[in-house]
């Protein structure tokens, strides 16, 4: 098993810490070309604008060896407990594919298969929305989707939506639906997002892994109050889906049209390719 210690407890870190950073104002074409790493899907990672040179890279390599980085990466991919503070696995990588050699099992559940099933479920739901097989309470198709969440349940999906929206615009593609996001607990912010919303044609995505996130539940109640005032003929529950854990208060009952599941092994800041981001982006 790999050992875990803070950086300042290693032998390599003091040397790295004492090394003068590279002055990025000295950038030149040769450096920009040389400090690039090809990735998948025709992407390239460039670290030319980071304050490192060959000496610093060497010290980082020494630190990586001392910290058993390769062994820890293998343990991560195999589904071993990596969050030593909370004694949890770290499994966001299973949302993208099977990196480790074996099934990651939790109480008899193949977690990779569980995540893929949830991805299939929300993808099928999105297709049904676009094909107008899933309609609002009054029979109108959905044209807008509003995500309600905070922290990792908001920032990643929001960033990806903005990036994809700009890409679509550049490619001359018209998004099928508009997305909006509510995270701020200040009611003025939520009111601004909902100001021109047509409740008959809007789908809401409520995201809370625990089902008890106070800010998110507060904004949900604000949404329901606004819907009751402005569209009392609409059953807002038929316009709302939840993204939560299977054991949360949001997972059962008829308060939501459907629920899509995540678990404690998917950290909030890494959850954008789970249902947390997948529902709104789909």
C-alpha positions as CSV (number, residue, x, y, z in Angstrom):
1,X,0.0,0.0,0.0
2,X,1.3,3.5,-0.8
3,X,2.1,5.7,2.2
4,X,0.6,9.2,2.6
5,X,2.5,12.2,4.0
6,X,2.3,16.0,3.6
7,X,4.6,17.6,1.1
8,X,6.6,19.4,3.8
9,X,7.4,16.0,5.4
10,X,9.2,14.8,2.3
11,X,12.9,15.1,1.5
12,X,12.3,16.4,-2.1
13,X,10.0,19.2,-1.3
14,X,12.4,21.6,0.4
15,X,14.7,21.5,-2.7
16,X,11.7,22.2,-5.0
17,X,10.5,25.0,-2.7
18,X,13.9,26.7,-2.7
19,X,14.3,26.7,-6.5
20,X,13.7,30.0,-8.3
21,X,10.6,29.7,-10.5
22,X,11.0,30.2,-14.3
23,X,10.2,33.8,-15.4
24,X,7.3,33.3,-17.8
25,X,8.0,36.7,-19.4
26,X,10.8,35.0,-21.1
27,X,8.5,32.9,-23.2
28,X,9.6,32.2,-26.8
29,X,8.4,30.0,-29.7
30,X,10.8,27.2,-29.0
31,X,9.6,26.9,-25.4
32,X,6.0,27.0,-26.4
33,X,6.5,24.2,-29.0
34,X,8.6,22.0,-26.7
35,X,6.4,22.1,-23.6
36,X,3.4,20.4,-25.1
37,X,1.9,17.0,-24.4
38,X,-0.5,15.4,-26.9
39,X,-3.7,14.1,-25.2
40,X,-6.7,12.1,-26.4
41,X,-9.3,13.5,-28.8
42,X,-6.8,15.8,-30.6
43,X,-6.3,17.9,-27.5
44,X,-2.9,19.2,-26.5
45,X,-1.8,20.2,-23.0
46,X,0.7,23.1,-23.0
47,X,2.5,24.1,-19.8
48,X,4.8,26.6,-21.5
49,X,3.2,29.5,-19.5
50,X,3.8,27.8,-16.2
51,X,6.9,28.9,-14.1
52,X,8.9,25.7,-14.7
53,X,12.1,24.8,-16.4
54,X,14.1,21.6,-16.7
55,X,15.5,21.9,-13.2
56,X,12.1,22.3,-11.6
57,X,10.7,19.4,-13.7
58,X,13.5,17.3,-12.3
59,X,12.7,18.3,-8.7
60,X,9.0,17.6,-9.4
61,X,10.0,14.1,-10.7
62,X,11.9,13.4,-7.5
63,X,8.9,14.5,-5.4
64,X,6.6,12.3,-7.5
65,X,8.8,9.3,-7.0
66,X,9.1,9.9,-3.2
67,X,5.3,10.4,-3.0
68,X,4.7,7.1,-4.9
69,X,2.6,8.9,-7.4
70,X,2.4,6.0,-9.9
71,X,1.4,3.5,-7.2
72,X,-1.3,6.0,-6.0
73,X,-2.6,6.5,-9.5
74,X,-2.9,2.7,-9.9
75,X,-4.7,2.5,-6.5
76,X,-7.1,5.3,-7.5
77,X,-7.9,3.4,-10.8
78,X,-8.4,0.2,-8.9
79,X,-11.0,1.8,-6.6
80,X,-9.0,1.7,-3.4
81,X,-9.7,4.2,-0.6
82,X,-7.9,7.4,-1.6
83,X,-9.8,10.0,0.5
84,X,-8.0,9.1,3.7
85,X,-9.7,11.9,5.7
86,X,-13.2,10.4,5.1
87,X,-12.1,6.9,4.3
88,X,-13.8,7.0,0.8
89,X,-13.0,5.8,-2.6
90,X,-12.4,8.4,-5.4
91,X,-14.2,7.2,-8.5
92,X,-15.0,10.1,-10.8
93,X,-12.7,8.4,-13.4
94,X,-15.3,5.6,-13.7
95,X,-17.6,8.1,-15.3
96,X,-15.2,8.2,-18.2
97,X,-14.2,4.6,-18.5
98,X,-12.6,1.6,-16.8
99,X,-9.0,2.5,-16.0
100,X,-8.2,-0.3,-13.5
101,X,-7.9,-4.0,-14.2
102,X,-10.9,-5.1,-12.1
103,X,-14.5,-4.3,-11.3
104,X,-14.8,-1.8,-8.5
105,X,-17.3,-3.4,-6.1
106,X,-19.2,-1.9,-3.2
107,X,-21.5,-4.2,-1.2
108,X,-22.0,-6.3,-4.3
109,X,-22.6,-3.4,-6.7
110,X,-20.4,-2.9,-9.7
111,X,-20.0,0.8,-9.4
112,X,-18.7,1.4,-12.9
113,X,-21.9,-0.3,-14.2
114,X,-24.0,1.7,-11.8
115,X,-22.5,5.0,-13.1
116,X,-23.0,3.9,-16.7
117,X,-26.6,3.0,-16.1
118,X,-27.3,6.4,-14.7
119,X,-25.6,8.0,-17.7
120,X,-27.8,5.9,-20.0
121,X,-31.0,6.8,-18.0
122,X,-30.5,10.6,-18.1
123,X,-29.4,10.4,-21.8
124,X,-32.6,8.5,-22.6
125,X,-34.6,11.1,-20.7
126,X,-32.9,13.9,-22.6
127,X,-33.7,12.2,-25.9
128,X,-37.3,11.9,-24.9
129,X,-37.4,15.6,-24.0
130,X,-36.0,16.6,-27.4
131,X,-38.4,14.2,-29.2
132,X,-41.3,15.7,-27.3
133,X,-42.2,12.4,-25.7
134,X,-41.7,14.0,-22.3
135,X,-43.8,17.1,-22.0
136,X,-44.7,19.6,-19.4
137,X,-47.8,19.4,-17.2
138,X,-49.9,21.3,-19.7
139,X,-48.7,19.3,-22.7
140,X,-46.1,21.9,-23.9
141,X,-42.6,20.8,-24.9
142,X,-39.7,22.0,-22.9
143,X,-37.5,24.8,-24.3
144,X,-35.6,25.9,-21.2
145,X,-33.8,24.0,-18.5
146,X,-32.8,25.5,-15.1
147,X,-30.3,23.9,-12.8
148,X,-30.5,24.6,-9.1
149,X,-27.3,23.6,-7.1
150,X,-24.3,25.1,-5.4
151,X,-20.6,24.6,-5.4
152,X,-19.6,21.5,-7.5
153,X,-23.3,21.1,-8.4
154,X,-23.2,24.4,-10.2
155,X,-19.7,25.5,-11.2
156,X,-18.6,22.6,-13.5
157,X,-21.9,22.2,-15.4
158,X,-22.2,26.0,-15.8
159,X,-18.6,26.3,-17.1
160,X,-19.2,23.4,-19.6
161,X,-22.4,24.9,-20.7
162,X,-20.8,28.3,-21.5
163,X,-17.9,26.6,-23.3
164,X,-20.2,24.3,-25.4
165,X,-22.5,27.3,-26.1
166,X,-19.6,29.3,-27.5
167,X,-18.4,26.3,-29.5
168,X,-21.9,25.8,-30.9
169,X,-22.1,29.5,-31.9
170,X,-18.8,29.3,-33.6
171,X,-19.9,26.2,-35.5
172,X,-23.2,27.7,-36.5
173,X,-25.2,25.2,-34.3
174,X,-28.3,26.3,-32.5
175,X,-28.6,24.7,-29.1
176,X,-31.9,22.8,-28.7
177,X,-32.6,24.4,-25.3
178,X,-31.4,27.3,-23.3
179,X,-29.9,26.5,-19.9
180,X,-29.9,28.8,-16.8
181,X,-28.4,28.3,-13.4
182,X,-29.4,29.2,-9.8
183,X,-26.9,28.9,-7.0
184,X,-26.8,32.1,-5.1
185,X,-29.1,31.9,-2.0
186,X,-29.8,35.6,-2.4
187,X,-33.5,35.6,-3.7
188,X,-32.8,38.6,-5.9
189,X,-30.4,36.4,-8.0
190,X,-32.9,33.6,-8.3
191,X,-35.7,36.1,-9.1
192,X,-33.5,37.5,-11.9
193,X,-33.0,34.1,-13.4
194,X,-36.8,33.3,-13.2
195,X,-38.0,36.8,-14.2
196,X,-38.9,35.9,-17.8
197,X,-39.3,32.1,-17.4
198,X,-42.3,30.4,-18.9
199,X,-43.1,27.7,-16.3
200,X,-45.1,25.7,-18.8
201,X,-42.0,25.1,-21.0
202,X,-39.2,25.0,-18.4
203,X,-37.6,21.9,-16.9
204,X,-35.9,22.3,-13.5
205,X,-32.9,20.1,-12.3
206,X,-32.4,20.1,-8.6
207,X,-28.9,18.9,-7.6
208,X,-28.0,17.8,-4.1
209,X,-26.1,14.6,-3.3
210,X,-27.2,14.5,0.3
211,X,-30.7,15.9,-0.4
212,X,-30.2,18.3,2.6
213,X,-28.1,21.1,1.1
214,X,-29.8,24.1,2.7
215,X,-29.0,26.7,0.0
216,X,-30.3,24.4,-2.7
217,X,-33.5,23.5,-0.8
218,X,-34.0,27.2,-0.1
219,X,-33.9,28.0,-3.8
220,X,-36.2,25.1,-4.6
221,X,-38.7,26.5,-2.2
222,X,-38.3,29.9,-3.8
223,X,-39.0,28.3,-7.2
224,X,-42.1,26.6,-5.9
225,X,-43.4,29.8,-4.4
226,X,-42.8,31.7,-7.7
227,X,-44.5,29.0,-9.7
228,X,-47.5,29.0,-7.4
229,X,-47.9,32.7,-7.9
230,X,-47.2,33.0,-11.6
231,X,-48.4,29.6,-12.9
232,X,-50.8,28.1,-10.4
233,X,-52.2,25.8,-13.1
234,X,-48.8,24.1,-13.5
235,X,-47.8,21.1,-11.3
236,X,-44.2,22.1,-10.8
237,X,-43.3,18.6,-9.6
238,X,-43.9,17.4,-13.1
239,X,-41.4,19.9,-14.3
240,X,-38.6,19.0,-11.8
241,X,-36.1,16.1,-11.8
242,X,-33.6,15.5,-9.0
243,X,-29.9,14.5,-9.1
244,X,-29.1,13.0,-5.7
245,X,-27.9,9.8,-3.9
246,X,-30.1,6.8,-3.6
247,X,-30.4,7.2,0.2
248,X,-31.3,10.9,0.2
249,X,-34.7,12.4,0.9
250,X,-35.0,13.5,-2.7
251,X,-34.7,9.9,-4.0
252,X,-38.2,8.7,-3.2
253,X,-41.8,9.8,-3.4
254,X,-43.7,11.7,-6.2
255,X,-42.2,15.2,-5.5
256,X,-40.1,14.9,-8.7
257,X,-40.7,13.6,-12.1
258,X,-37.6,11.4,-12.0
259,X,-34.4,11.1,-10.0
260,X,-30.9,10.3,-11.3
261,X,-28.3,9.0,-8.9
262,X,-24.7,9.7,-7.8
263,X,-22.9,8.6,-4.7
264,X,-20.3,9.8,-2.1
265,X,-17.4,8.5,-4.2
266,X,-18.0,11.2,-6.8
267,X,-16.6,14.5,-5.5
268,X,-18.6,17.6,-6.2
269,X,-15.8,19.4,-8.1
270,X,-15.3,16.3,-10.3
271,X,-18.9,15.5,-10.9
272,X,-19.7,17.3,-14.2
273,X,-19.7,14.1,-16.3
274,X,-22.1,12.4,-13.8
275,X,-25.8,13.2,-13.7
276,X,-24.8,16.5,-11.9
277,X,-23.7,17.9,-15.3
278,X,-25.0,15.3,-17.6
279,X,-28.7,16.0,-17.2
280,X,-28.5,19.8,-17.9
281,X,-25.9,19.4,-20.6
282,X,-27.9,16.6,-22.3
